[in-house]
């Protein structure tokens, strides 16, 4: 478990999820997930119980981060490769990875999957969606 989390942490270091504001990734870990996972995530986001929760695939969440556009600079291309590496590490180290987006404009994002020891972990970040 610690090895998998360490690999995820290393792959996410220095990366900022780009939206209208750029936010870093934070490593998360929990022994178990309750049946009321969405309510737990809403609570940890300090949002109201009627807050919108959207679930997307990891590939969908990272789609713009991993794309190398024709007019991309060398730096942009390198960042896309780093995000592709992060995506690959998450898919390799976690089973049943899901991305939970909590909120409307200032959105808390949780990337969660099951670790080899049966506990759960992943990353947390924020995005601004207007």
TAMO-V266315 format. One record per pair of residues at least 24 apart in sequence whose C-alpha atoms are under 10 Angstrom apart, sorted by the first residue. I is the first residue (numbers start at 1). GAP is how many residues later the second one is. D is the distance in Angstrom with one decimal. If there is no record, write none. Layout:
i=I gap=GAP d=D
i=I gap=GAP d=D
This chain:
i=1 gap=28 d=9.7
i=1 gap=92 d=9.1
i=1 gap=93 d=10.0
i=1 gap=113 d=9.7
i=1 gap=114 d=6.0
i=1 gap=115 d=6.0
i=1 gap=116 d=5.7
i=1 gap=117 d=8.5
i=1 gap=118 d=7.8
i=1 gap=119 d=9.1
i=1 gap=120 d=9.0
i=2 gap=27 d=9.9
i=2 gap=113 d=9.2
i=2 gap=114 d=9.7
i=2 gap=115 d=9.4
i=3 gap=90 d=9.3
i=3 gap=112 d=9.9
i=3 gap=113 d=9.7
i=4 gap=85 d=8.8
i=4 gap=86 d=8.9
i=4 gap=88 d=9.1
i=4 gap=89 d=5.7
i=4 gap=90 d=8.1
i=4 gap=111 d=7.2
i=4 gap=112 d=7.9
i=4 gap=113 d=9.8
i=4 gap=117 d=9.2
i=4 gap=118 d=9.5
i=5 gap=24 d=8.3
i=5 gap=84 d=10.0
i=5 gap=85 d=9.4
i=5 gap=88 d=8.1
i=5 gap=89 d=9.4
i=5 gap=110 d=8.3
i=5 gap=115 d=9.8
i=5 gap=116 d=7.3
i=5 gap=117 d=7.4
i=5 gap=118 d=9.5
i=7 gap=79 d=9.2
i=7 gap=82 d=7.2
i=7 gap=83 d=8.8
i=7 gap=86 d=8.1
i=8 gap=77 d=9.8
i=8 gap=78 d=7.1
i=8 gap=79 d=9.3
i=8 gap=80 d=9.8
i=8 gap=81 d=6.3
i=8 gap=82 d=6.5
i=8 gap=84 d=9.8
i=8 gap=85 d=7.8
i=8 gap=86 d=9.5
i=8 gap=113 d=9.4
i=8 gap=114 d=7.3
i=8 gap=115 d=8.1
i=9 gap=77 d=9.2
i=9 gap=80 d=9.8
i=9 gap=81 d=10.0
i=9 gap=113 d=8.8
i=9 gap=114 d=8.4
i=10 gap=76 d=8.8
i=10 gap=79 d=9.7
i=11 gap=71 d=7.5
i=11 gap=72 d=8.2
i=11 gap=73 d=9.7
i=11 gap=74 d=6.8
i=11 gap=75 d=5.1
i=11 gap=76 d=8.8
i=11 gap=77 d=9.4
i=11 gap=78 d=7.1
i=11 gap=79 d=8.9
i=12 gap=70 d=8.3
i=12 gap=71 d=8.0
i=12 gap=73 d=8.9
i=12 gap=74 d=6.1
i=12 gap=75 d=9.4
i=12 gap=77 d=9.5
i=12 gap=78 d=9.8
i=12 gap=111 d=8.5
i=13 gap=69 d=9.8
i=13 gap=73 d=9.5
i=14 gap=68 d=9.6
i=15 gap=64 d=8.0
i=15 gap=67 d=7.9
i=15 gap=68 d=7.7
i=15 gap=71 d=9.3
i=16 gap=49 d=9.9
i=16 gap=63 d=9.6
i=16 gap=67 d=9.5
i=16 gap=109 d=8.7
i=16 gap=110 d=9.7
i=17 gap=45 d=8.9
i=17 gap=48 d=7.8
i=17 gap=66 d=9.2
i=17 gap=108 d=7.5
i=17 gap=109 d=7.7
i=17 gap=110 d=7.2
i=17 gap=111 d=10.0
i=18 gap=46 d=9.1
i=18 gap=47 d=7.8
i=18 gap=108 d=9.5
i=18 gap=109 d=7.5
i=18 gap=110 d=8.9
i=19 gap=107 d=8.9
i=19 gap=108 d=5.7
i=19 gap=109 d=5.8
i=19 gap=110 d=7.2
i=19 gap=111 d=9.7
i=20 gap=86 d=9.9
i=20 gap=107 d=7.4
i=20 gap=108 d=5.4
i=20 gap=109 d=7.1
i=20 gap=110 d=8.2
i=21 gap=85 d=9.7
i=21 gap=105 d=8.7
i=21 gap=106 d=6.9
i=21 gap=107 d=6.2
i=21 gap=108 d=9.4
i=22 gap=103 d=9.4
i=22 gap=104 d=8.1
i=22 gap=105 d=7.4
i=22 gap=106 d=8.5
i=23 gap=101 d=9.7
i=23 gap=102 d=6.2
i=23 gap=103 d=5.9
i=23 gap=104 d=7.0
i=23 gap=105 d=9.4
i=24 gap=99 d=9.7
i=24 gap=100 d=8.4
i=24 gap=101 d=6.1
i=24 gap=102 d=7.9
i=24 gap=103 d=9.9
i=25 gap=84 d=9.5
i=25 gap=85 d=9.6
i=25 gap=86 d=9.9
i=25 gap=97 d=9.5
i=25 gap=98 d=6.0
i=25 gap=99 d=5.6
i=25 gap=100 d=4.9
i=25 gap=101 d=8.2
i=26 gap=84 d=9.5
i=26 gap=96 d=8.4
i=26 gap=97 d=5.4
i=26 gap=98 d=5.0
i=26 gap=99 d=6.3
i=26 gap=100 d=9.8
i=27 gap=83 d=9.8
i=27 gap=84 d=9.5
i=27 gap=94 d=7.5
i=27 gap=95 d=5.9
i=27 gap=96 d=4.6
i=27 gap=97 d=6.4
i=27 gap=98 d=9.1
i=28 gap=82 d=8.6
i=28 gap=83 d=8.9
i=28 gap=84 d=8.3
i=28 gap=92 d=8.3
i=28 gap=93 d=5.3
i=28 gap=94 d=5.3
i=28 gap=95 d=5.4
i=28 gap=96 d=6.7
i=29 gap=83 d=8.7
i=29 gap=84 d=9.7
i=29 gap=85 d=9.7
i=29 gap=86 d=9.3
i=29 gap=90 d=7.6
i=29 gap=91 d=5.7
i=29 gap=92 d=4.1
i=29 gap=93 d=6.6
i=29 gap=94 d=8.4
i=30 gap=82 d=9.8
i=30 gap=84 d=9.7
i=30 gap=85 d=9.9
i=30 gap=88 d=9.9
i=30 gap=89 d=6.2
i=30 gap=90 d=5.3
i=30 gap=91 d=6.1
i=30 gap=92 d=9.4
i=31 gap=83 d=9.7
i=31 gap=84 d=9.7
i=31 gap=86 d=9.3
i=31 gap=87 d=7.7
i=31 gap=88 d=4.5
i=31 gap=89 d=6.0
i=31 gap=90 d=8.5
i=32 gap=82 d=9.1
i=32 gap=86 d=7.9
i=32 gap=87 d=5.6
i=32 gap=88 d=6.2
i=32 gap=89 d=9.4
i=33 gap=79 d=9.9
i=33 gap=81 d=9.5
i=33 gap=86 d=8.2
i=33 gap=87 d=7.2
i=33 gap=88 d=9.9
i=37 gap=63 d=9.9
i=38 gap=62 d=8.0
i=38 gap=63 d=9.7
i=38 gap=64 d=8.6
i=39 gap=63 d=10.0
i=41 gap=59 d=8.3
i=41 gap=60 d=9.2
i=41 gap=61 d=7.5
i=41 gap=67 d=8.8
i=41 gap=68 d=9.2
i=41 gap=69 d=7.9
i=42 gap=58 d=9.9
i=42 gap=59 d=9.5
i=42 gap=60 d=6.5
i=42 gap=61 d=8.3
i=42 gap=66 d=8.7
i=43 gap=59 d=10.0
i=44 gap=64 d=9.4
i=45 gap=57 d=7.5
i=45 gap=58 d=8.8
i=45 gap=62 d=9.0
i=45 gap=63 d=6.5
i=45 gap=64 d=9.1
i=45 gap=65 d=9.8
i=46 gap=62 d=9.7
i=47 gap=55 d=8.3
i=47 gap=56 d=7.6
i=47 gap=61 d=9.5
i=48 gap=55 d=9.2
i=50 gap=53 d=9.4
i=51 gap=51 d=6.9
i=51 gap=52 d=5.6
i=51 gap=53 d=8.0
i=52 gap=49 d=8.1
i=52 gap=50 d=6.0
i=52 gap=51 d=5.2
i=52 gap=52 d=6.8
i=52 gap=55 d=9.5
i=53 gap=47 d=6.7
i=53 gap=48 d=5.6
i=53 gap=49 d=4.8
i=53 gap=50 d=6.5
i=53 gap=51 d=8.8
i=53 gap=54 d=9.4
i=53 gap=55 d=9.7
i=53 gap=56 d=9.8
i=54 gap=45 d=8.2
i=54 gap=46 d=5.8
i=54 gap=47 d=5.0
i=54 gap=48 d=6.6
i=54 gap=49 d=8.4
i=54 gap=50 d=9.7
i=54 gap=55 d=9.5
i=55 gap=43 d=6.8
i=55 gap=44 d=5.5
i=55 gap=45 d=4.7
i=55 gap=46 d=6.2
i=55 gap=47 d=8.9
i=55 gap=54 d=9.6
i=55 gap=55 d=9.6
i=55 gap=56 d=9.8
i=56 gap=41 d=9.7
i=56 gap=42 d=6.6
i=56 gap=43 d=5.3
i=56 gap=44 d=6.7
i=56 gap=45 d=7.8
i=56 gap=55 d=9.6
i=57 gap=39 d=9.8
i=57 gap=40 d=7.6
i=57 gap=41 d=5.8
i=57 gap=42 d=5.9
i=57 gap=43 d=8.9
i=57 gap=54 d=9.3
i=58 gap=29 d=7.3
i=58 gap=30 d=9.8
i=58 gap=32 d=8.7
i=58 gap=33 d=8.3
i=58 gap=39 d=7.0
i=58 gap=40 d=6.3
i=58 gap=41 d=6.0
i=58 gap=42 d=9.6
i=58 gap=53 d=7.6
i=58 gap=54 d=9.6
i=59 gap=25 d=9.5
i=59 gap=28 d=7.5
i=59 gap=29 d=9.7
i=59 gap=32 d=9.5
i=59 gap=39 d=9.8
i=59 gap=40 d=9.5
i=60 gap=39 d=9.1
i=61 gap=26 d=9.7
i=61 gap=37 d=9.7
i=61 gap=38 d=7.3
i=61 gap=39 d=9.7
i=61 gap=40 d=9.5
i=61 gap=48 d=9.6
i=61 gap=50 d=9.4
i=62 gap=24 d=9.5
i=62 gap=25 d=7.4
i=63 gap=24 d=9.9
i=90 gap=25 d=10.0
i=90 gap=31 d=9.8
i=90 gap=32 d=7.5
i=90 gap=33 d=9.2
i=93 gap=28 d=9.7
i=93 gap=29 d=9.3
i=94 gap=24 d=9.9
i=94 gap=26 d=8.2
i=94 gap=27 d=7.8
i=94 gap=28 d=7.8
i=95 gap=25 d=9.2
i=97 gap=24 d=9.5
i=97 gap=25 d=8.6
i=98 gap=24 d=9.6
i=99 gap=24 d=9.4
i=99 gap=25 d=9.5
i=100 gap=24 d=9.5
i=101 gap=24 d=9.7
i=101 gap=25 d=8.8
i=101 gap=26 d=8.9
i=102 gap=24 d=9.3
i=102 gap=25 d=9.9
i=103 gap=24 d=9.8
i=103 gap=25 d=9.8
i=103 gap=26 d=9.5
i=104 gap=24 d=8.4
i=104 gap=25 d=7.0
i=104 gap=26 d=8.1
i=105 gap=24 d=4.8
i=105 gap=25 d=5.6
i=106 gap=24 d=8.6
